[in-house]
């Protein structure tokens, strides 16, 4: 997994605004900060250490999410 570096001023201002949700076109995204991410391509597990970010992430994932099954969510989250 590789991080995408963003240098667009408008996007940086939006991210720094404090909003957790963003809408781009007709798609909506949840923004959360991670302290580190895996460098290898076979790991898709993030470690979320901030309690508020963890709460928001779990709230979003536990909502209506027809794309992922419960087992896929559990696998992606590791052992939260």
Residue pairs with C-beta under 8 A, 6 or more apart in sequence:
1 37
1 38
1 41
1 43
1 44
3 37
6 12
6 15
14 22
15 31
19 31
20 30
20 31
20 32
20 56
21 28
21 29
21 30
21 31
22 28
22 29
22 31
23 29
30 56
30 57
30 60
32 48
32 53
32 56
32 57
33 50
33 53
34 46
34 47
34 48
35 47
35 49
36 47
37 46
38 44
38 45
38 46
44 76
45 76
45 77
45 78
46 76
46 77
46 78
47 78
48 54
48 57
48 80
54 80
58 80
61 68
61 73
61 77
65 73
68 76
